[in-house]
Every structure is written in structure tokens, then in C-alpha cells.
């Protein structure tokens, strides 16, 4: 499995007591995990810290499922690594 997905699962399980079997790529943060906007924002901050990235507020509407979060984080890491290689 993807290392980013595994780290997200770890964060959700350890920090938010969400069972591993509830955390799949298709899982919707709001509908399936019942997260309100405050909880979602807290998770976003946790993701920023864990992956050493910045997630822009304007981009939050793109992150609906865990798969969306994985893909967004992958892009941010790729951009960071490309900038470091310049």
C-alpha cells in the first residue's frame, strides 16, 4: 500500500480513534467519518505536520475522501522535491 495512505491511517487511528477498518481510500471524511469542519481542519493541520507540507485553505474543497488527501499530499511532496532539486 501507499506510504502516504498508511501514514494517514495511522494519524486517523492514533489521534482520532478511528478504527483501521473504517479507513479506506474511498472513505469520505464528512459522510463516513462524521467529521465536522473543525475536526477536518485539525486533521489537515496534522497532515501538514506529518508530511511537512502546506495545504491551502482554497484547496480544502478538493479533499473529500482519503484518496483525495493522498493525491493532494503526493502532489505537494512532488512539488517540494522538484523545487529542492533546482
SULZIFEN-V394406 format. One record per residue. N is the residue number from 1. RES is the residue in three letters. OMEGA is omega in whole degrees, 0 to 359 (999 if undefined). NEAR is the number of other ideal C-beta (glycine too) atoms within 10 Angstrom. D_CENTER is the distance of its C-alpha to the mean C-alpha in Angstrom with 2 decimals. Layout:
n,res,omega,near,d_center
N,RES,OMEGA,NEAR,D_CENTER
N,RES,OMEGA,NEAR,D_CENTER
//
This chain:
n,res,omega,near,d_center
1,UNK,180,7,15.16
2,UNK,181,13,12.56
3,UNK,178,9,11.87
4,UNK,178,19,8.22
5,UNK,180,18,8.02
6,UNK,178,12,10.41
7,UNK,177,15,8.77
8,UNK,178,24,5.79
9,UNK,180,18,8.99
10,UNK,179,13,10.85
11,UNK,182,18,8.98
12,UNK,180,23,9.17
13,UNK,186,14,12.66
14,UNK,185,10,14.05
15,UNK,186,12,13.01
16,UNK,176,14,13.09
17,UNK,177,7,15.59
18,UNK,182,19,13.98
19,UNK,182,8,16.02
20,UNK,182,10,14.81
21,UNK,176,6,16.77
22,UNK,188,12,14.74
23,UNK,177,20,11.47
24,UNK,180,13,12.02
25,UNK,183,15,10.57
26,UNK,184,8,12.51
27,UNK,180,19,11.47
28,UNK,183,14,11.32
29,UNK,184,20,9.68
30,UNK,187,13,13.03
31,UNK,186,10,15.62
32,UNK,179,15,14.95
33,UNK,176,17,13.25
34,UNK,183,10,15.40
35,UNK,172,18,13.16
36,UNK,186,9,15.08
37,UNK,178,9,14.18
38,UNK,179,8,14.69
39,UNK,180,14,12.43
40,UNK,179,16,9.57
41,UNK,177,14,10.48
42,UNK,179,13,10.69
43,UNK,179,21,7.18
44,UNK,178,18,6.29
45,UNK,177,11,9.19
46,UNK,178,16,8.24
47,UNK,179,22,5.35
48,UNK,180,14,8.28
49,UNK,185,10,10.69
50,UNK,186,15,9.45
51,UNK,179,20,9.19
52,UNK,180,9,11.92
53,UNK,171,15,10.82
54,UNK,176,9,11.45
55,UNK,184,19,9.56
56,UNK,180,9,12.60
57,UNK,180,8,13.47
58,UNK,182,7,15.13
59,UNK,185,14,12.07
60,UNK,180,14,10.33
61,UNK,177,8,12.67
62,UNK,186,12,11.24
63,UNK,182,20,7.89
64,UNK,179,15,9.65
65,UNK,177,17,8.67
66,UNK,177,22,6.24
67,UNK,177,17,8.25
68,UNK,180,16,7.70
69,UNK,179,23,4.03
70,UNK,182,20,5.80
71,UNK,179,16,8.71
72,UNK,180,21,7.80
73,UNK,177,22,6.80
74,UNK,180,15,9.91
75,UNK,181,12,11.93
76,UNK,179,19,11.40
77,UNK,179,14,12.38
78,UNK,178,10,15.19
79,UNK,179,11,16.46
80,UNK,181,14,16.57
81,UNK,177,9,18.41
82,UNK,179,9,20.72
83,UNK,179,8,21.60
84,UNK,181,7,22.38
85,UNK,181,6,24.72
86,UNK,999,4,26.75
//
